[in-house]
Amino acid sequence: MTTGLGPTLTLTGDVGADMDAIRAFYSDKSGLRPDRRVEPRLREEGDPRPAASA
């Protein structure tokens, strides 16, 4: 396993730009289960995954 720390992010108040910076940091990270990787998103941004059919 590998662990580490990234850069300190200073939030600007521009939620869209701040989230873009957070997503950019995590873009090349997939963890132990790459098939379960999801892009960091706020609830307000909605879920980009296709809805599961019942």
C-alpha positions, 0 to 999 in steps of 0.5 A: 500500500501507498499513502501520502499527503497532497498540497494544502488547498486554500478554498476561494469561495468559488465552489465550482473552481474549488471542486475542480481543484479537488477533482484534479488532485484525485484524478490519477488516484484509484485506490485498492479497487479501481473499479469502484472509483468515483469522481468526488462530487457535491450532492448539489452537483448530482450523480453522474452515474447512470441510474440503476434500473429496478 
